Amino acid sequence: MTILIESHSGSSGVAFLISFGQSLIFKMNEMKKYLYAFIFLTAGACTVSQKAEPDTTIPPAWAKNMVWYQIFPERFANGDTTNDPTIASITTPSASFPVPDDWALTPWTSDWFTMETWAAETGKELKETTQHRRYGGDLKGVMNKLNYLSDLGITAIYFNPLNDAPSLHKYDARNYHHIDINFGPDPEGDMKLMATENPGDPATWKWTSADRLFLDLVDSLHRRGIRVIMDYSWNHTGVLFWAWQDLVKNQEKSPYRDWYEIVRFDDPGTPENEFEYKGWLNIMSLPELKKVDVPVARVSGHPYEGNIAEGPKKHILEVTRRWLAPDGDTAKGIDGFRLDVADQIPMGFWREYRTYVKAIKPEAYLTGEIWWEKWPDEMMNPVPYCSGDVFDAVMFYQIYRPARSLFAQPDEPIDAAAFVDSLNFQWNRLAEPFRYSQMNVNATHDSPRLLTCFANKGKYKFHNSPYDDPRNISGKPDEEVYARVRLYLVHQFTNIGAPSIWAGDEMGMWGGDDPDPRKPLWWPEFTFDPETRTNIQTGPKEYDQVGFNNNHFKFVKQLIRLRKDNPVLVDGKIEFLVADGPVLVYRRYTDKAQMVMVFNVSTTPHEVEIPEGKWQNLLDGKTINGGKVSLEGLSALVLKPGN
């Protein structure tokens, strides 16, 4: 319970308190003695009333209103060329091959599938050398595009990791508590400032220039009505992480010896190095933080009980507080976290983590990455993570996969009835508030871009890259694919849950599975080199012209506006009216409003029955009378009652 005390007089005791404001909020469990003293001093001069706390067992109310936009900072925009990465800043000792001496920044507009001179000289395959590529994306680049983001209409940003790290993806943290040096204006100065800290002691932490620029960016986004969440992996660090470096150096004598999953330490009495540890997925550049109190053997893709060791857990909580409430001010902080490889971390930690986060900021949003129970056929059950004590949402790939099977009509298609069954199965196992808060993703930095996912007709995310299958369509899709993607987008923006856009998809970008979804964005001010079509294996090379697709952008922008202008698409319940072969009809409704969505996913016309009355199709502004209507192939209607 929170007690709100408001002053109504000018008595001396009240006057002292008024100097700090007209009302004070006291937590009963923390401030009881001060409350009693205040009431005694101001008896008769104040009123005491109860103020309800937010219910932190359900998602924050704002979550269902969001249109998410995911930014991978290194590939978003290079706004400051003076902070570009260097060989020193991207070098890590456990890389599969060293950064070449003639390494250089890759030009933003170059052909993605053409190797740089330094890369070709390594003798490595393209997929491997792309891990050393840098294009110079930074926070100033995001700052420069704020008008673009506002014009598009997004209301929340999910930033891929910003923490200081040598890789392009930043999941291999050097420091959790600082923004990457190459994302800010003064990399060298930030390194010197960080060297004055004891990273294990939050009392010594300072704000680097990159940190301050990020907080300025958060403030700028908040003033535009855009929420911000950060991406962290609390499962592992990088090998340059300060605690790991101390452990490697000092072995069993390190104060951080209990932070990581160590198999055995080096024996100083032998010439060999016996040091062994567990890397996440056996990736030795990502040493795993230690899990404790795990009662049974872990099974990948399943939640499990336990916790994270006390040392790293305490550090994680301090970092979490730093970004939620910089210098103790939650107004300056972020709005939540996207939590990487959540199934790899014990549930005991996640429950404790939620309690900690919500105590600092009750309206914070927590979304977890849970994905495969058995790849590539069975996805994880979100229920253990979305039942009020762990997350507010997950990245809801669970409803994208059946949507692809309907709208893309791949090699293993489903019809509208099977699609409805799939949606109802997923929703019916979640309590209603959690259905609306889900982050409805389709493409991310870890999956093929939406257009390429639709262009390739095989199993979802299975061999969907030219590196895994030379038959993969990695270039520009055909017009049918664009039409099918736009049908799906109409569904995504009229469905239950919060739609999410992977930055660049609104520009019409294509690209297969990692690393190809991580191309630098196709900003309209640039002219790009033609891109090699890697699916052409013989004869002369063929190329695609790449660049910003203004028609596709306008369509996505129209859907965002349509969702914002019609609250029923945010709050309304859903009812399926027709699910017959390729035809899907559903309505979103409240007591005060309704809208009807109609789809034909086949290439031939179909007749469909829509509710009686006069309707306006919000996609083209035309009026339609209810009853039987003929629907063209690969078309959709978004209907609102007309006059």
N, C-alpha and C positions, 0 to 999 in steps of 0.2 A: 504494500500500500504506500502511496505517496501522499504526503500532507502538504497542502497549499495554504500558506499563511499570508493574509493580505492586511496591510495597515489601513486603519481608518482614523488615526489621530496623530497629534504631534507631540505626544509625551516623549520624555527624554530617551527612554529605552527604544521606542519605535523610531524616533528621529535618527538614532545611531544606525539602525538597520536600514532605514530609508536611504541613507547615503549610498547603499549598495543596490538600491532599486526598490520598486514599490511592492514586490512580492518575492518571497523566498521559498524554495522547495527543499524540504528536508526528507531524507530517507529515514524511516522510523528505526530500522535496525542499526543505523550508523550514527544518527544525530539525536537520539532520544533525550539525552540530558540537556542539549541545547534547546530543544523544543520546550521542555518543562520550564527552563529558565526564562525563555521568551514569553511563554504564556503567563508566568508569574509576574514578570515586569510590566506586562501590557494588558493585564486583566481588564476586560471591558473595552479595550481599545482595538481589538482585532477579532476577526472571525476565522475559524478553523474549519476547513472542509476537506473531504476526501476527493482525490483525483485518481481515476482508474489508470493503472499501468497498461501498456499495450500487452496483448496476449502473445507471448513469444513462442507458444507452441504451434502457431500457424504462421504462414508467410506474411511479410509486411504487405499492407494493403496496396502499396504502390507497385508491387511486382507485376501484377497482371496487366497494368497499363503500359508496360514498357515495349518499345521496339528496340531490340538489342543490335549493337553493331560491334563486331569483333575486330580489334586492331592488333596486328603483328608488327610491333614498332619498327623493326629493322627494315621492313619492306613497305612501310606506309608512305613516307615522304622524307626527303633529305632537305631539311630547312636550314642547316648550318654546316657548311663544308669544313669549318675550322675544327670540328670535333670528330671528324671521320676516324674510324678504327685504324689502328696501326698493327704491324706484325706483333709488337710486344703486347698489345691489349687483347689480341685474339688467340695468342699461343697458350696451349695447355699441354702438360707433359704426357698425358695419356692419349693424345690424338693418334689416329691410325697412321698418319704420316705428318711430318713437320710442315709448318707454313714455309713455302719456298722463299728464298731471299729476294726474288724479283716479284713477289706478290704485290698486287695493287688493287685498289677499289675497282669493282666492276661497273662500267657505265650503266646508268639506270635504263637506257633505251636500247641496250644491246640484245641480240638474239639469245633467248634463254638456252637454246640447245647448242650454241657454239661455245666451245671451250676457250678460255683465256689462254694467252701464251704460257703463263706460269703454270696453269692447270694441265695443259697438253704435255708440258715437259715432265710432269710427275709420272706419266705412264699409267695413271689411275683412270678408272671409269668416271664418266660425267657425274653419275649419282653421288660418288664419293667426293669428288672435288667441289661440288656445290656446297658442302659443309664449310668450306673455307671462304666461300664468296661473302663479300659484304658490299652493300649498296649505300650505306650511310644514313638510313632512316633514323630519325631522332624525335625528341619532344618538340623542338621548334617546328619540325615538319607537321606535327599534329596541330600546333598552335596556328600555323599558316592556313590550315584547312577547316577552321572552325565554322566559317561561313558556309562552306560546302556541306558540313555535317548538319548544320541547322537547316539549310535549304532542303536537304534530303528528308529531314523530319525525324531523324532518330532521337530517342529520348534516354538511351543508356548505352554506355560503352563498357565492353569487357576487354581490358588490355591483357594480351599475352604477357609473360613475365617481363617486368621492368627492372628486376633486381640485378645488381652488378654481377656480371658473368662474362666469360670469354666467348661463349658460343653465339650463334645467330639467334637461337631460340631462348636462351637465358634460363633453362631449367637446371643448368649446372652452376649454381650460385657460388660466387666468391664471397658475396655478402648478401644476406637477406635484408639487412636494415638500410641499405643504400640503393638508390637508383643507379643504373649502369653508367659508368663514367662517360661512355661515348654517346649517351642520350642527352647529356647536359652540355653547357657552354664551356667548361674548363676541365677537361680530363686530367691534365697534369696537376692542377691545383687541387682537384678532388682527391687524387691519390695521396698527395702530401697531407691533406687534412685528415683523411682516414688513418694515416700512419700515426697520428697523434692520439688515437683512441685506444682503449682496451675493448675490443669488440665483444668480449664476454661480459662487460660491465655497462649496462645501459646508461648509467650516470655520466659516462664519458662520451657518449655518442653525440656527434655534431650533425648539423645540416649542411650537406655539400651543395654546390651550385646546382647539380642535377636534381637533388632532393627538392630544393626550393623552386626550381622551374616546374617540377611535377606538381607541387602544391599550388603554384600559380595556375597551372593548367586545370587542376581540379576546381579551383575557384572560378575560372573562366567558364568551364563547362557547367558548373552549378548555376551560374548567373544566366545561362542559356536554357536552364531547365533540363539539363542532361546529367543523369546519374553516372557514377564511376565505380567499377569494381576491378580489383587487381587479381592476377593469376599467381598462385604459389603452389609449389610442390613441397609439402612437409614430409615427404617420404625419403628424399635424398638431397644431397648437396653435390657440388662439383669437387674436384680434387684440389682446386685452389681455395676452397673455403678455409677460413682462418683456423677453425677448430681441427679440421682434417690435416692441415699442414703441420700443426703442432703435434698431432698424434703420430703422423708419419715420422717426424723428427725424433720425438721422445718416446715413442712406443708405450710400454706399460707405465712409464713414469709420467705420461701426459695427463693433465687434469681432465682431458676429454676422452680418456680411454674407454669410458662407458657410453659414449655418444653413438657409436657406430656398430654395425654387425661385423665384428671381427672374428675370423675363424681361428687364427693364431698370430701371435706377435713374433717378431724376429728374435732369434737367439743370438745375442752379441758374441757368444763364444764360438760361433762357427763363421766361416767365410761366406756362406750362402745367405741370402735374404729369404727367410721363411715366412715373412709377413703375408697373410692372406686375409681377404675380406670379401663381403658380398656386395656386388654392384647390382643395381636394379636391372632386372632382365639380363643379368650377366654383362651389363655394360659397365666396364670398370672405371669409366670417367664419371660415374654417378654412384658413389658409395652410399649405401642405405643407412639411414638412421636406425638406431636400435629399437626393437619392439620388445616389450616386457609383459609379463603376466598373461601370456597367450596360453590358454588351457588345452587347446588341441592343435593338431597340425593345420597350417594354413592351406587353403585350396584356392588357387587363382580364380578370380571371377566370382567369389563368394565372400560376403561379409564375415568377419571373425572378431572375437572378443580380444581384449588386451589393451595396451596403451603404448605410448612412446616413452622412452627412458626419461627420467626426471630432468637431466641436464639440458638436452635439446628441447624438451617440451617447454621448459621455462623460457628459453630463448625465443622459441616460436611465439609464445604468448606475448612477450615483450615487443617483438616485431609487429605483431598483430595490433597491439595497442598504439604503437607509434603511427601507423597509417590510418587507424580509425579516429584517433584523437591526437593530432600533432600538438605538442606542447600542452596537452590536456584539453584541447578545444575540438569537440566532435564536429562543430560546424565547418572546420577547415579540413576534415578528414574525408576519406572515401566512404562509399556506401555499402561495401561488402567485399566478398571474395569468391572467385572461382577456384575450386580446389582440385588439383591435378591428381590423377591415379588414385582416386579416393578409396577404391576397393583394396588397395595395398596397405592401408592404414587401419589400425584396430578401431572398432566401434567405441570402445571406452574412451579413447582420445577424442573422437568426434563428438560424443555427448558432452564431454568436458569443454571442448572447444566452443560448441554452440552456447553453452551457459556463459562462458567467459565473454564471447563476442556480444551477446545480447545484453549482458550487464553493462557493457560500455556504451552500446548503441542498439537499443531495442529494435529499431527499424532497419538494421543492417540485413543484407540479403546474402545467403550462403547457397551456392550451387556447386554440386560435385560432378566430377567426371567418373561415371561408371559406364561400362561399355559391354565388353564381351564376357559371357559366361563360358561359351565354347565357340571360339572363332572358327569359321566365319558364319556360323549357322544360328547361334543362340545368344541373345542379349540378356544382360543382367536384369533382375527384378528390382525396380526402384523403390519398392515399398519399405524395406528396412531403413532406407535413407530419407524417406519423405513421410515420416509418421509423427513429426512434432518434436523429436529430440535430437535430430542430426542436422539435416539440410532443409532449406526452403524449396529446393528444386534440384533436379539433375539436368544435364544436357540431354534432352529427350530424343536421342537417336531412335528410341523404341517406337516412336510414331512416324519418324521419317522413312524408315525402311519400308513399311507397308505402303506409304504414300508413293514412294518411288515405284513400287511394284504395280500400282494402279496407273499413275499418271505417265510414267515412262514406258510402260508395257514392255519390260525387258524379256529376256529369254524364259524366265519363270514368272509370268504375269499373274495378277489376280484381278477379279472383277469387283464391281462396286460393293456387292454384298459381303465378300470376304474382307474388303477394306473396312467396312463398317464394323464387322465382327472384331477386327484387330484393334480399332480405336476403342470400342467399348470394353474390350478385355483390358487394355492398358488403363483406361480411366476408372473402370469400376473397382480396381484394386487400390486406388488412391482416394483418400478423403477429398471432398469437393474443393476445399481451398487450395489443395496442392495440384489439382488439375489445372487451375487457372494460373498458377505461379510458374509452371514449368518453362524452361528455356527451350523453345522449339527450334532446334538447330536443324540444318540440312547439310551444309558444308562447313568445314573448319580448317585450321592449319594442319589437322591430322587426317584429312580425308580428301578425296577428289573434289574439285570445285563442282558446283551444282550442274552446270552445263555439261561437263565431261562425264559426270556420274550418270546423267541421262543419256549421253551419246553412246556409252558402252553398255551393252545389253546383258552382260554377265551378272554373276552374283554380286550383291552390294559389297563394295570395298575389297573384293577379291581379285587380285592381279589387275587392278585398275590403274596401271601405269605402264609406260613403254619399256621400263626397265625389267618388269616382270613378265610382260607379254608383248612381243613385237607387233601383234595385231591390234594393239590398243589404239583407239582413236584419241590422239593427244592434241590434234589441231582444231581448227574451227569446226564446230558442229554444223549439221545441215539445218535447213529451215524448220523441218518437222520437230527437231530437238528444241529449238527456241520456242515453238508453239506449245510443246508439252511442258516445258519449264514454266512458261507463263501461266498455264492452267494450274500447275502445282502451286505457284506463288499466290494465285487468287485463293486457293484453298488455305495456304499457310496463314494468310493475313485475315481470313474470316473464320479461322478455327479457334477452339479453346486453347489458351496458353499464350505466352508472349513470343512473337516471332523474332528470329535472330538472323542477321545478315553477316556473312563472312566478307570482310572488307574486300571490295573488288568485284564481287558477284553482281552488285548493282551496276557495274560498269560493263558487264558482259564478258568478264574474263573467263578463260577456260584453263584447265590444267589437271593432270592426273594426281594420283596419290603422292605423298611426301617423297621428294622435295618439291614437286611441281605446283602444288597449290600456293607455294610461298614466293611466287614471282613478285617483283616490284610492281606497284599498282600502275595501271594504265591511265594516268592523269591526262585530261584533254589538252593541256598545254604542250604536251610532248609529241614528237614524231618518232615512232619506234622502228627499229630495223625489222625487216620481214623475219618471221619466225620459221625455223625449219620444221617440216612435217615429219616427225620421226616415225610415223606409221608407214611411210613409203620406204620400203627396204631395198628395192632394186631400181636401176635406171637413174636418170638425173634427179637431183634433189628437187623437191617441191617446197613452196613456202606459203605461209599465210600472212596477210597483212594484219597486224594487231593494232588495237587502239580503243579508246573510249567509245562505247556504243551508246549514243545519246538516246536512241529510241528505247532501248532496254532500261536505261536510267530513268527516263520519264515514266515508264510503266511501273517500276518499283516505287518511285516517288508518289505516283497516283494511288497505289495500294496503301502506302503509309498514311496518306492524307485521308483516304476512305475510312481506314480503321479509326483514325483520330476523330473524324467528324461524326462517327456513329458509335456511341458508347455501348450499344447493344452487342457489338462485336468484341467488346472487352468483358462485359458483365453478364451477357445473356447466356441462358441455357442453350443446349443444342438438341434438335430433334431431327432425325433422319426421315425424310418423306418418301424418297424413292432410292432404291439401290438395286438396279436391274441391269445386268450386263455392263455396258460401258457408261451407263447413265447414273449419275449421283445427284440427288437433290436433298438439301438440308436447310433448316432454318435456325437462326439464332433469335431468341426472344426473351423479353421481360414482360412485366405487366403493362408496360407503357409503349413498347416498341417491338418490331420484328423486322427481320430481313431474310430473304430467301436466296440461296446460292444454288446454281444449276450448272452441271458439267456434262459434257460429252467427250470422253477420252478416246473415242474411235475416230478414224479418218473419214467416216461416212455420216451423213445426216441421220438423226433419230428424232422421233416424236416423243415429247415428254409432257406430262401433266403437271401444271403449276397451280397453286391456289388461285381461286377466283378473285377478281378485283382488278384494279388498274395499278400497274407497277411501272416504276422507272428503273431502267438498267443503268446503274451508276458507272459502268465501264464505258458506255458511249452516249449516255444521256437520253436514249430513246425510250418511248413509252410502249409498254407491252400489256395486252389484256390477258387475264388469267384463263385457264383452261388448257387445251392442247396446243402446244407450240412446236414448231419444227426447229430443231437445234442443229446448226451446221457442225461438220466434223471438227474436232479439236477446238471447241469453243466453250465459253462460259458466260453466265449471266450473274450479276450481283443486283438483286432486286430489292427495292425499297417501295413501300406503299406510295402511290402517286395520288394526285388530286382528281 
